[in-house]
């Protein structure tokens, strides 16, 4: 009997949520909860004591938890202890490691840029370096996975790692000892001035540092004359609700509602703006089918309060709030505890059948097959899902955010040949191969060392000349043409990857391929902001956003 009690206590501690769940159990000692827990415990005990073969008890319990969550909504999920850190890093705003942006050129790690002021930059690692050994273990040419390479490079702050590096123009392997440190993870990956009065900011996710990042960047752009803002939330899968609330608070008038949440056990909680803090005239928000969750909260707050114009395609439609629940072994449950609602009372969550995640995940394909992505005319909302903003605009619930200006998907932009090249990494590998032999000449021609020195001063809050950050790139943007050498390298990659094409398909594909190659060069030589400046003008959603602001075309 004592062993059963001990097992009973262990199961309770690992499946219920602290004192609140223990209290619930105590209150229902003679009710249904007790009966159901007894079934679970007896089943686990029977398997452990009597099952014919040995079993992995940890996996058995994990599978049971996953099975329970699977029968709920599509967003409640279980994360094993080993995966919790990786899950949380993008939202927490930092991790501990050596501080490099990198790409894999075939099976060799190539440094794109060391983090400004980071541990790798401090010891002299530069863009273009190839890291081939970590603590005397070879990582290049041995088919080591990215996950394993990152495991070796990352580690606690203050620990040291010895790197073997090959650098173009220098014979032999150089050795650098890097002291790991905290490396910031930014959620805003691009920003720049479109014209004298219009700024562009792209938020890729909503994490702990998003609001601070946004305020710092917006103030910088406002110092350059920004009065209007194009806020790009395309592909933003969400993150922390509170981060979206804080950004929305920068635009809205005092006491205007941003969002409210309500659940069966959590009650109703409202979030209101304290005061609009930023002096921004016009706001345009760019969205697409992968704009979700916290990004929909921000978009909905701007739309419902008639603060800006939403441009793009219907958003993902996630209106469920998850609460992270830590389990004793370091694993984590993200449990849906509430719905969120926009200021006028609409919930964006699309319909789902409990336990049928497959159909839920096929939603984007269903949108394509129904013709929705090609035309807004195929989208029909029932009257029960129509709402009216204070300004009299009609908005919709129950299926994401319907943009004020709908931009259909142009499926002719990317040819089959282009899609295959991208899927097999031929385009990015061509960029890395070209940079391998031309990096030094490009850096000299476009004065990139001056840019990096200025950027480092900016990172360390020292005075810098803004022209140092833009002059070389502006020349690159206007003057650089993708050379035939790059196209030849690309076609070699296509041949190795066994991608077939005709001359007519090649000619039809080249304009977008060249644009992407140029953008990737800009990203590797400068950063994502410069990549965006190359690629954005080709986007129909972006162009429509500029038109909504009042810009006829980007210069």
C-alpha positions as CSV (number, residue, x, y, z in Angstrom):
1,X,0.0,0.0,0.0
2,X,2.9,2.4,0.9
3,X,4.5,1.8,-2.6
4,X,1.1,2.7,-4.2
5,X,0.9,5.9,-2.2
6,X,4.4,6.8,-3.2
7,X,3.7,6.2,-6.8
8,X,0.5,8.1,-6.5
9,X,2.3,11.2,-5.1
10,X,4.9,11.1,-7.8
11,X,2.4,11.0,-10.6
12,X,0.5,13.9,-9.0
13,X,3.5,16.0,-8.8
14,X,4.5,15.4,-12.4
15,X,1.1,15.8,-13.9
16,X,-0.7,18.5,-11.9
17,X,0.3,22.2,-11.6
18,X,1.6,22.9,-8.2
19,X,-0.6,23.8,-5.3
20,X,-3.5,24.9,-7.4
21,X,-3.9,21.4,-8.9
22,X,-3.3,19.7,-5.6
23,X,-6.1,21.8,-4.2
24,X,-8.4,20.8,-7.0
25,X,-7.6,17.2,-6.3
26,X,-8.3,17.5,-2.6
27,X,-11.6,19.2,-3.3
28,X,-12.6,16.3,-5.7
29,X,-11.2,13.4,-3.6
30,X,-14.5,11.5,-4.0
31,X,-15.4,12.9,-7.4
32,X,-14.6,12.3,-11.1
33,X,-11.1,13.7,-11.0
34,X,-10.0,11.2,-8.4
35,X,-11.5,8.4,-10.5
36,X,-9.8,9.4,-13.7
37,X,-6.4,9.9,-12.0
38,X,-6.7,6.5,-10.4
39,X,-7.2,4.9,-13.8
40,X,-4.1,6.6,-15.1
41,X,-2.0,5.6,-12.1
42,X,-3.2,2.0,-12.1
43,X,-2.5,1.7,-15.8
44,X,1.1,3.1,-15.5
45,X,1.7,0.8,-12.4
46,X,0.4,-2.2,-14.2
47,X,2.6,-1.6,-17.2
48,X,5.6,-1.1,-15.0
49,X,5.0,-4.2,-12.9
50,X,3.5,-6.7,-15.3
51,X,4.2,-5.8,-19.0
52,X,6.0,-8.6,-20.9
53,X,8.8,-6.4,-22.2
54,X,10.9,-3.6,-20.7
55,X,9.6,-0.1,-21.5
56,X,11.0,3.4,-21.4
57,X,8.9,4.8,-18.6
58,X,9.9,8.4,-19.3
59,X,8.8,8.1,-22.9
60,X,5.6,6.3,-21.8
61,X,4.6,9.3,-19.6
62,X,5.6,11.8,-22.3
63,X,3.5,9.9,-24.8
64,X,0.6,10.0,-22.4
65,X,0.9,13.7,-21.9
66,X,1.2,14.3,-25.7
67,X,-1.9,12.1,-26.2
68,X,-3.9,14.2,-23.8
69,X,-2.8,17.5,-25.4
70,X,-3.4,16.1,-28.9
71,X,-7.1,15.8,-28.1
72,X,-7.3,19.5,-27.2
73,X,-6.7,22.5,-29.6
74,X,-4.0,22.6,-32.2
75,X,-1.7,24.9,-30.1
76,X,-1.5,23.1,-26.8
77,X,1.8,21.2,-26.8
78,X,4.4,19.4,-24.8
79,X,8.2,20.1,-25.0
80,X,10.8,17.7,-23.7
81,X,13.4,19.0,-21.3
82,X,16.2,18.9,-23.9
83,X,14.2,21.1,-26.3
84,X,12.9,23.7,-23.8
85,X,16.0,26.0,-24.0
86,X,15.9,26.1,-27.8
87,X,12.2,26.8,-27.8
88,X,12.6,29.8,-25.5
89,X,15.8,31.4,-26.8
90,X,14.2,33.3,-29.7
91,X,11.7,34.9,-27.2
92,X,14.1,35.6,-24.3
93,X,16.3,37.9,-26.3
94,X,19.7,36.2,-25.8
95,X,21.7,33.0,-25.7
96,X,25.2,32.2,-24.7
97,X,27.8,31.4,-27.4
98,X,30.5,32.8,-29.7
99,X,28.5,35.4,-31.5
100,X,28.6,34.9,-35.3
101,X,26.1,35.0,-38.1
102,X,26.9,32.1,-40.4
103,X,25.9,30.0,-43.3
104,X,26.8,26.5,-44.3
105,X,28.7,26.3,-47.6
106,X,28.2,22.7,-48.5
107,X,29.4,21.2,-45.2
108,X,31.6,24.1,-44.0
109,X,30.6,26.8,-41.6
110,X,31.3,30.2,-43.2
111,X,31.1,33.4,-41.0
112,X,28.8,36.0,-42.5
113,X,29.5,38.5,-39.8
114,X,30.7,38.4,-36.2
115,X,28.3,40.1,-33.8
116,X,29.4,43.7,-33.2
117,X,31.3,43.9,-30.0
118,X,30.8,40.1,-29.5
119,X,33.3,37.5,-28.4
120,X,34.3,36.4,-31.8
121,X,34.9,39.9,-33.1
122,X,37.0,40.7,-30.1
123,X,39.5,38.0,-30.9
124,X,39.7,38.9,-34.6
125,X,37.3,36.5,-36.4
126,X,36.1,38.3,-39.6
127,X,33.5,37.8,-42.3
128,X,34.5,35.0,-44.7
129,X,36.4,32.9,-42.1
130,X,35.7,29.2,-42.3
131,X,35.5,27.4,-38.9
132,X,36.8,23.9,-39.5
133,X,37.6,22.7,-36.0
134,X,36.0,23.2,-32.5
135,X,38.3,22.2,-29.6
136,X,40.4,20.1,-32.0
137,X,37.3,18.2,-33.3
138,X,36.8,18.6,-37.0
139,X,33.4,19.9,-38.0
140,X,34.0,20.6,-41.7
141,X,33.8,17.9,-44.4
142,X,32.5,15.3,-42.0
143,X,28.8,15.7,-42.6
144,X,28.2,16.9,-39.0
145,X,24.6,18.2,-38.5
146,X,24.0,21.9,-37.8
147,X,22.5,21.0,-34.5
148,X,25.7,19.2,-33.4
149,X,27.9,22.1,-34.6
150,X,25.8,24.6,-32.7
151,X,26.0,22.3,-29.6
152,X,29.8,22.5,-29.8
153,X,29.9,26.2,-30.4
154,X,27.4,27.3,-27.7
155,X,28.1,27.0,-24.0
156,X,27.9,28.9,-20.7
157,X,29.1,32.5,-20.5
158,X,32.7,32.6,-19.4
159,X,33.7,29.2,-20.9
160,X,36.3,29.1,-23.6
161,X,36.3,27.3,-26.9
162,X,39.3,26.9,-29.4
163,X,38.4,27.4,-33.0
164,X,40.4,26.4,-36.0
165,X,39.9,28.9,-38.9
166,X,40.8,29.0,-42.5
167,X,41.1,32.5,-44.0
168,X,41.4,33.4,-47.7
169,X,44.9,34.7,-48.5
170,X,46.5,33.1,-45.4
171,X,48.1,29.7,-45.5
172,X,47.4,27.1,-42.9
173,X,44.9,27.0,-40.0
174,X,44.7,29.9,-37.6
175,X,43.7,29.3,-34.0
176,X,41.4,31.6,-32.0
177,X,40.4,31.0,-28.4
178,X,36.9,32.6,-27.9
179,X,35.4,33.3,-24.4
180,X,31.7,32.7,-24.8
181,X,29.3,35.4,-23.7
182,X,25.7,36.4,-23.9
183,X,24.6,37.0,-27.5
184,X,21.6,39.2,-28.2
185,X,18.8,37.8,-30.3
186,X,17.0,40.6,-32.1
187,X,13.3,40.4,-33.1
188,X,13.5,43.4,-35.4
189,X,15.6,42.3,-38.4
190,X,15.3,45.2,-40.8
191,X,14.7,49.0,-40.8
192,X,15.5,51.9,-43.0
193,X,14.1,55.2,-44.4
194,X,12.1,54.7,-47.6
195,X,12.0,58.4,-48.3
196,X,12.5,61.7,-46.3
197,X,9.3,61.1,-44.2
198,X,8.6,57.4,-44.3
199,X,10.3,54.7,-42.3
200,X,10.2,50.9,-42.6
201,X,10.5,48.5,-39.7
202,X,10.1,44.7,-39.9
203,X,9.4,42.8,-36.7
204,X,10.0,39.0,-37.2
205,X,8.6,37.9,-33.8
206,X,7.5,39.3,-30.4
207,X,9.9,38.5,-27.6
208,X,11.1,40.1,-24.3
209,X,13.2,42.7,-26.0
210,X,10.9,43.6,-28.9
211,X,9.4,46.8,-27.3
212,X,12.8,48.2,-26.3
213,X,14.2,47.4,-29.8
214,X,11.2,49.0,-31.4
215,X,11.5,52.2,-29.4
216,X,15.2,52.5,-30.0
217,X,14.8,52.0,-33.8
218,X,11.8,54.2,-34.1
219,X,13.5,57.1,-32.3
220,X,16.5,56.7,-34.7
221,X,14.3,56.8,-37.7
222,X,12.3,59.8,-36.3
223,X,15.6,61.6,-35.8
224,X,16.1,61.1,-39.6
225,X,12.7,62.6,-40.3
226,X,10.2,59.7,-40.1
227,X,6.6,60.9,-39.8
228,X,5.0,57.8,-41.5
229,X,5.6,54.2,-40.8
230,X,5.4,51.0,-42.8
231,X,5.3,48.2,-40.2
232,X,6.1,44.8,-41.8
233,X,4.6,41.8,-39.9
234,X,4.6,39.4,-42.9
235,X,5.7,36.0,-41.7
236,X,5.6,37.1,-38.0
237,X,4.4,34.0,-36.1
238,X,3.8,35.9,-32.9
239,X,5.3,35.4,-29.5
240,X,4.7,37.2,-26.2
241,X,1.3,38.9,-26.0
242,X,2.6,41.5,-23.7
243,X,5.3,42.6,-26.3
244,X,2.6,43.2,-28.9
245,X,0.6,45.2,-26.3
246,X,3.6,47.4,-25.5
247,X,4.2,48.2,-29.2
248,X,0.5,48.9,-29.8
249,X,0.6,51.2,-26.8
250,X,3.1,53.5,-28.6
251,X,0.4,54.4,-31.2
252,X,-2.9,54.5,-29.5
253,X,-4.7,57.2,-27.5
254,X,-5.1,57.1,-23.7
255,X,-7.4,54.2,-22.6
256,X,-8.1,52.9,-26.0
257,X,-8.4,49.1,-25.8
258,X,-5.6,47.0,-27.3
259,X,-6.9,43.5,-26.7
260,X,-8.7,41.4,-24.1
261,X,-8.4,37.8,-23.1
262,X,-11.1,35.5,-21.7
263,X,-11.1,31.8,-20.7
264,X,-13.2,29.3,-18.8
265,X,-11.0,29.6,-15.7
266,X,-9.0,32.7,-16.3
267,X,-11.8,35.3,-16.5
268,X,-11.6,38.4,-18.6
269,X,-8.4,40.6,-18.7
270,X,-8.3,43.8,-20.6
271,X,-5.3,45.7,-21.9
272,X,-5.6,49.4,-22.5
273,X,-3.2,52.0,-23.9
274,X,-1.8,54.4,-21.4
275,X,-1.1,57.1,-24.1
276,X,0.1,57.3,-27.6
277,X,3.8,58.0,-27.2
278,X,5.1,58.2,-30.8
279,X,4.4,61.2,-33.0
280,X,3.6,59.1,-36.1
281,X,1.1,60.4,-38.7
282,X,0.2,57.5,-41.0
283,X,0.7,53.8,-40.2
284,X,0.5,51.0,-42.8
285,X,0.8,47.3,-41.5
286,X,1.9,44.6,-44.0
287,X,0.5,41.1,-43.3
288,X,0.2,37.8,-45.0
289,X,-1.1,34.3,-44.3
290,X,1.8,33.6,-41.8
291,X,1.1,36.7,-39.7
292,X,-0.2,35.1,-36.5
293,X,-1.0,35.4,-32.8
294,X,0.7,38.4,-31.2
295,X,1.2,39.9,-34.7
296,X,-2.6,39.7,-35.2
297,X,-3.1,41.4,-31.8
298,X,-1.1,44.4,-32.9
299,X,-2.7,44.5,-36.4
300,X,-6.2,44.1,-34.9
301,X,-5.6,46.9,-32.4
302,X,-4.4,49.3,-35.1
303,X,-7.3,48.3,-37.4
304,X,-10.1,48.4,-34.8
305,X,-9.0,51.8,-33.4
306,X,-8.9,53.2,-37.0
307,X,-5.2,54.0,-36.4
308,X,-3.8,52.6,-39.6
309,X,-4.3,50.6,-42.8
310,X,-3.8,46.9,-43.0
311,X,-2.4,45.7,-46.4
312,X,-1.8,42.2,-47.7
313,X,-3.6,38.9,-47.3
314,X,-5.8,37.4,-44.6
315,X,-3.7,36.5,-41.6
316,X,-3.1,33.0,-40.1
317,X,-6.1,33.2,-37.6
318,X,-4.7,32.2,-34.2
319,X,-6.8,33.6,-31.4
320,X,-5.7,31.3,-28.6
321,X,-3.6,32.2,-25.6
322,X,-1.1,29.6,-24.3
323,X,0.3,29.6,-20.8
324,X,3.7,27.9,-20.2
325,X,3.6,25.4,-17.4
326,X,7.0,24.1,-16.1
327,X,7.0,20.4,-15.1
328,X,9.4,19.0,-12.4
329,X,11.8,17.3,-14.8
330,X,12.4,20.5,-16.8
331,X,9.9,19.8,-19.5
332,X,7.2,22.2,-20.5
333,X,3.5,22.3,-21.4
334,X,2.1,25.2,-23.4
335,X,-1.6,25.0,-22.5
336,X,-4.3,27.0,-24.1
337,X,-6.1,28.9,-21.3
338,X,-8.0,31.7,-23.1
339,X,-9.2,33.3,-26.3
340,X,-8.1,36.8,-27.2
341,X,-10.4,39.4,-28.6
342,X,-9.8,42.6,-30.5
343,X,-11.1,45.9,-29.2
344,X,-14.4,45.6,-31.0
345,X,-14.9,42.0,-29.7
346,X,-13.9,39.8,-32.6
347,X,-11.9,36.6,-32.0
348,X,-9.5,35.8,-34.9
349,X,-9.3,32.1,-34.2
350,X,-10.2,30.0,-37.2
351,X,-12.5,26.9,-36.6
352,X,-10.9,23.6,-35.7
353,X,-11.9,20.1,-34.7
354,X,-10.3,18.9,-31.4
355,X,-7.8,16.2,-32.2
356,X,-7.6,17.0,-35.9
357,X,-4.4,18.9,-36.3
358,X,-3.8,17.6,-39.8
359,X,-6.8,19.5,-41.2
360,X,-5.8,22.6,-39.2
361,X,-2.3,22.5,-40.6
362,X,-3.6,22.2,-44.2
363,X,-5.5,25.5,-44.0
364,X,-3.0,27.4,-46.2
365,X,-3.3,24.8,-48.9
366,X,-7.0,24.9,-48.6
367,X,-6.9,28.7,-49.1
368,X,-4.8,28.2,-52.2
369,X,-7.1,25.5,-53.6
370,X,-10.2,27.6,-52.9
371,X,-8.8,30.5,-54.9
372,X,-8.7,32.8,-51.9
373,X,-5.0,33.7,-52.3
374,X,-5.7,34.8,-55.9
375,X,-8.8,36.9,-55.2
376,X,-10.5,38.4,-52.1
377,X,-13.9,37.8,-53.9
378,X,-13.7,34.2,-52.9
379,X,-13.8,35.1,-49.1
380,X,-17.2,35.3,-47.6
381,X,-17.9,36.1,-43.9
382,X,-21.3,35.5,-42.4
383,X,-23.0,38.5,-40.9
384,X,-22.4,37.1,-37.4
385,X,-18.7,37.7,-37.9
386,X,-19.0,41.3,-39.1
387,X,-18.0,44.1,-36.7
388,X,-17.8,47.8,-37.0
389,X,-15.0,50.0,-35.8
390,X,-15.5,53.4,-34.2
391,X,-14.8,55.0,-37.5
392,X,-17.4,53.0,-39.2
393,X,-15.2,50.5,-41.0
394,X,-16.4,46.9,-41.4
395,X,-14.0,44.3,-40.0
396,X,-14.3,40.5,-39.6
397,X,-13.7,37.9,-37.0
398,X,-13.4,34.1,-36.9
399,X,-10.7,33.8,-39.5
400,X,-7.8,36.1,-38.9
401,X,-7.5,39.7,-40.0
402,X,-8.9,40.6,-43.3
403,X,-6.8,43.5,-44.7
404,X,-8.3,46.8,-45.7
405,X,-6.4,46.5,-48.9
406,X,-6.2,42.9,-50.2
407,X,-3.2,41.9,-52.5
408,X,-3.6,38.6,-54.3
409,X,-0.7,36.2,-54.6
410,X,1.1,36.3,-57.9
411,X,2.1,32.7,-58.6
412,X,3.9,33.6,-61.8
413,X,6.8,35.4,-60.0
414,X,8.6,32.2,-59.1
415,X,9.1,29.6,-61.9
416,X,9.3,25.9,-61.2
417,X,13.1,26.2,-61.9
418,X,13.5,29.0,-59.4
419,X,11.6,27.0,-56.7
420,X,13.8,23.9,-57.2
421,X,16.9,26.0,-57.0
422,X,15.8,27.6,-53.8
423,X,14.6,24.2,-52.3
424,X,18.0,22.6,-53.0
425,X,19.9,25.7,-51.6
426,X,21.6,26.3,-55.0
427,X,21.0,30.1,-54.8
428,X,22.4,30.6,-51.4
429,X,25.4,28.3,-52.1
430,X,26.1,30.2,-55.3
431,X,26.3,33.4,-53.2
432,X,28.7,31.9,-50.7
433,X,30.9,30.5,-53.5
434,X,31.1,33.9,-55.2
435,X,31.9,35.7,-52.0
436,X,34.6,33.1,-51.3
437,X,36.7,34.6,-54.1
438,X,35.3,38.1,-54.4
439,X,34.6,39.2,-50.8
440,X,37.8,41.3,-50.4
441,X,37.3,43.2,-53.6
442,X,33.6,43.9,-52.9
443,X,34.4,45.1,-49.4
444,X,37.0,47.5,-50.8
445,X,34.8,48.7,-53.6
446,X,31.9,49.5,-51.4
447,X,33.9,50.6,-48.4
448,X,32.3,48.0,-46.1
449,X,35.0,48.3,-43.5
450,X,34.0,51.9,-42.9
451,X,30.4,50.7,-42.5
452,X,31.3,48.1,-39.9
453,X,33.4,50.5,-37.9
454,X,30.6,53.0,-37.9
455,X,28.1,50.2,-36.9
456,X,30.4,49.1,-34.1
457,X,30.5,52.7,-32.8
458,X,26.7,52.8,-33.0
459,X,26.4,49.5,-31.1
460,X,28.7,50.9,-28.3
461,X,26.8,54.2,-28.2
462,X,29.6,56.2,-29.6
463,X,29.3,59.1,-32.2
464,X,29.2,58.0,-35.8
465,X,28.4,59.4,-39.2
466,X,25.1,58.1,-40.6
467,X,26.5,58.4,-44.1
468,X,29.1,55.8,-43.2
469,X,26.3,53.3,-42.8
470,X,24.6,54.0,-46.1
471,X,26.9,55.5,-48.7
472,X,28.6,52.3,-49.9
473,X,25.4,50.4,-49.9
474,X,23.6,53.0,-52.0
475,X,26.3,52.7,-54.6
476,X,25.9,48.9,-54.5
477,X,22.2,49.2,-54.8
478,X,22.4,51.5,-57.9
479,X,25.4,50.1,-59.6
480,X,25.9,46.4,-58.9
481,X,24.8,44.0,-61.6
482,X,24.9,40.2,-61.0
483,X,27.8,39.1,-63.2
484,X,27.8,36.2,-65.6
485,X,30.3,34.5,-63.3
486,X,27.5,34.1,-60.7
487,X,25.0,32.7,-63.2
488,X,27.6,30.2,-64.4
489,X,28.2,29.1,-60.8
490,X,24.4,28.8,-60.3
491,X,24.0,26.6,-63.4
492,X,26.8,24.4,-62.2
493,X,25.0,23.9,-58.9
494,X,21.8,23.2,-60.8
495,X,23.5,20.5,-62.8
496,X,25.0,18.9,-59.7
497,X,21.5,19.0,-58.1
498,X,20.1,17.4,-61.3
499,X,17.6,20.2,-61.9
500,X,16.5,20.3,-65.5
501,X,15.6,23.5,-67.3
502,X,15.2,24.9,-70.8
503,X,16.6,28.1,-72.1
504,X,13.2,29.7,-72.1
505,X,12.6,28.8,-68.5
506,X,16.0,30.1,-67.6
507,X,15.3,33.4,-69.2
508,X,12.0,33.7,-67.5
509,X,13.6,32.9,-64.2
510,X,16.6,35.1,-64.4
511,X,15.2,38.5,-63.3
512,X,14.0,37.2,-59.9
513,X,17.1,35.0,-59.5
514,X,19.4,37.9,-60.1
515,X,17.4,40.0,-57.7
516,X,17.7,37.3,-55.0
517,X,21.4,36.8,-55.6
518,X,22.0,40.6,-55.3
519,X,19.9,40.6,-52.1
520,X,21.8,37.8,-50.6
521,X,25.1,39.5,-51.4
522,X,23.8,42.6,-49.7
523,X,22.7,40.6,-46.6
524,X,26.1,38.9,-46.3
525,X,28.1,42.1,-46.8
526,X,25.9,44.4,-44.8
527,X,22.8,43.1,-43.0
528,X,19.1,42.2,-43.3
529,X,18.1,45.9,-43.6
530,X,20.0,46.1,-46.9
531,X,18.7,42.7,-48.1
532,X,15.2,44.1,-47.5
533,X,15.9,47.3,-49.5
534,X,17.0,45.1,-52.5
535,X,14.0,42.7,-52.4
536,X,11.1,44.8,-51.0
537,X,10.5,46.9,-54.2
538,X,9.6,43.7,-56.0
539,X,6.9,42.8,-53.5
540,X,3.3,43.7,-54.5
541,X,2.3,43.9,-50.8
542,X,5.1,46.3,-50.1
543,X,4.3,48.5,-53.2
544,X,0.7,48.6,-52.2
545,X,1.8,49.7,-48.7
546,X,3.8,52.6,-50.1
547,X,0.8,53.6,-52.2
548,X,-1.5,53.6,-49.1
549,X,1.0,55.9,-47.4
550,X,1.0,58.2,-50.4
551,X,4.3,57.2,-52.1
552,X,3.8,56.6,-55.8
553,X,7.0,54.6,-56.2
554,X,10.2,54.1,-54.3
555,X,13.2,56.0,-55.7
